[in-house]
Amino acid sequence: MDKKISKIEAICIFIMLFINTILLNAPQILIDNCKTGAFLNSIYIGILAFIFIIILNKIFKYFPSSDILDVSKFLGGNILRFIIGILFISILMLIICVSLAHFTILLKTIYFRNSPILFIIFFFIISAFICNLNGFGAVKKSICFYFPITVLTILIILQNQISNFNFTKITPFFGDSFENTFFKGTSNIFIFTNIILIYFLLPFLESDKSFKKITIISFFISWILLVFMVMIILNNYPFNNTISNVNPVYLLTRKVELSDFVQRSDALFIFIWILSYLSYITFFLYFITLIIKKIFTIENEKMIVYPVVPLIIGITYLLIRTNFYKFGSFELYKNLFNITVYIISLLILFFAGIKKKLI
Amino acid sequence: MNLKNIFMNTFSYSPKKEHKFILPKNPNNMNNNCKENTLVSPNIKENLKHLKIIYNSLINSDIVIRNFIININDTNLKAFLIFIDGMVDSDSINSNVLNPLLLKNSITMNNNSTKNPKPINFKLDKFIYKKLIPQNSISTEKEFNNIYKKINSGFSVLFVDQCDKAFCIEAKNIKGRTDALPQNETIVRGAQEAFVENLRINTGLIRKSINNENLVIEDLSVGEITNTQVAVCYMANLTNDDLIAEVKYRIQNLKIDSLLSSGELEQLISDNKSIYPEIIATERNDRTCNYILSGRIAIIVNGSPYALIVPAVFTDFLTSQEDTNLNNSYGKFLRILRLLAFLTAAFFPGIYIAITNYHQELIPSELIFAIAGAREAIPFPGIVEIILMEISFELIREAGIRVPSPFGQTIGIIGALVLGEAAVNANIVSPILIIIVAFTGICNFAIPDFSLSFALRIFRFYYVILGYIAGLLGIAMGLFIHFSYLCTISSFGVNYFTPYIPFSSITKNSSYTLKPIWKREHRNQFLNTKKPDSEEKISMKWKEN
């Protein structure tokens, strides 16, 4: 029973994953790419992602209780399943490593200037590792437990900034150019990291019937949050902020006034986001082990986490030491994600659907 | 050898042989051979000899064997009664067993016996059972193993010559408390009645509160040597059958020599070997009845004044019987207060260390200056200061429990002086730390469950260390691991954080903060009871009329 996810839990997980993407750097990426056009771009890529989700829903109807690995096996046997598995593992590894690099650098900049970066990385990875050893039940419950307080932090930020909102600050609506916002900006669809979950969700659901509801409701909430956060950040920091290591969402928390007793509440926000982020990497770490388990047909998934953890530590450390996390990794991740999630996987589903109809 | 030694060896006393005791590795067990003889013999001499060996009657001072002769149909039959002194009611034995057997010895088997005589052993056991012993609770046993259990639990057993059965007569009177006030779960409004060490008194208390034929109290026996009676109490028309079966299965499959307390049983039947309590232990009869009526199972161990309630979830350990007795607004307030106390007891010292070391911006400048000013003369870092104080506090608390009661106040005075005035004046700790440790201690005392507060006392140290190492990051890490560990705990198939996590179990009447009594219509859904509703939709019918 602990392996199954209820409807509400699935929605929580879906939104929680996206909130973490927002908290890490998603709105900033849109602003960096499209400038003030980020507002329209966020709406545009949301529509594209929504159409994509509808298509996925249609095709997955033919494959009840199956994930993308099962569908790949159906279409191309073990070889195709292996290839797809490796691609998804690479994406998930990149998500964990790049986000970990960003978050640890942020923490080092704010609180732990004298501490070695490995020290901070270890804190995150050990937590994710232990939680994974406690099984999927612990992973999903952790996400659900931290979900309300994480959402609350986002709502506090939005509520705090909404009164200062000035529409003129997000103009011109097309940013640099129409082309940048709508044509080049299409690639920004990779922002919706949580779409990965859709490919693996069905076997976990208590009932396949709720799949459509879960994906659509959670996507809409995530999308609304993204649009609002982009608006708020544009309102406060309309210029490129990539050079500084400080996350703009974190900077917004410095403006939040809770009461006279709490002088600066940013530490409280960081505390909650650390918990939220821990559940985020724990969840993706679980999916890495799950995919490895499936493609290599290993019985005990808990054992897989042992070799994966040092690999993540090594890659993250390498990304930080080479500064690749800041410049190169982003493009690599974006292309890999878009090609795998939006093109290859969709084609596999499409052809597998045809094959199923023919059979 | 000098002169002094010669003198001492000659005139001083020395034992001839030094006494040395070595514990034999393979002690011979005489009684084991005797236990092979399992059936009662018609020859009373054999039975007597057998029991004398088994009970070591020559050296056992409280084993009473009363030999006598009874006359049935003009035939003298040897008989003996065996019981344990101190466990039986002597008056009852005299008036209900010995008196009828010895004084009615001229009674014949029936009125027509002179006309139609029958052999003496003809239905002898039934005759004794029906006509000679006017005791309400008698059973006949053929197997010695069962007879031992009866004798050990306070029964008197009668053996009669030519009869291959023994009569087990219940005339128990085990000395001990017969009534008690709650010592550890005191409440203002509610019954002032608690369990005692006697199992039957405890089950009687439950019966007194639940006057219903569906209340089942099943007796089980645990322990190869002690044969401790364990009563499993539940409502047959409410409690889930699988849950009952699981509880009985676990208790019946304990291969242990002895069971002396409910605390031992709790550890033996828990799902996980976690530091957190998974079974409710209560000394209150009303609380036990409340749980039984909600579809849970109470387990009572003979000799222990605590009932174990299964299954239990995390929020159960933050509730008190008083909550339901009071107006629901008071109950709500108390429960929220306890939750805050729980969080404070766990995190407050750790957060203090984290904030003072890493996140000073969180608190107003005036306060941070005050803390810095107070700590100016302290030679130790904050972590040493707080651990020193916490350990002192724990020691005082432990000493307060162990110390003989006349000295109890002294410990309090010493504690107050050492923790308060002296430590501050000697610049060992800062005054603010005294406030933190004292406040944490008070919060710990506000948690109703002893085991839960104990777990927090341990975890508090972890959080202090993590807060010192990495500030709020350390505490977040600790909390994350801690919570993921708690997620793995379950109590008799029920998740520890039910009904809140997973969300799917948030259903009717699952609120930690109490609903008004007329809205508590449903039993907890996670118990899967046979009768989900506990009251009608409109419980106060008088308002409708």
Interface residues (C-beta under 8 A of the other chain):
Chain A: S6 K7 I8 E9 C12 L107 Y111 F112 S115 F119 I120 F123 F124 I126 S127 I130 C131 N134 G135 G137 A138 V139 K140 K141 S142 C144 F145 E206 D260 F261 V262 Q263 R264 S265 D266 A267 L268 I270 F271 I274 L275 L278 S279 T282
Chain B: I355 Y358 H359 E361 L362 I363 P364 S365 A470 G471 L472 L473 G474 I475 A476 M477 L479 F480 I481 F483 S484 Y485 C487 T488 N495 F497 I501 P502 F503 S504
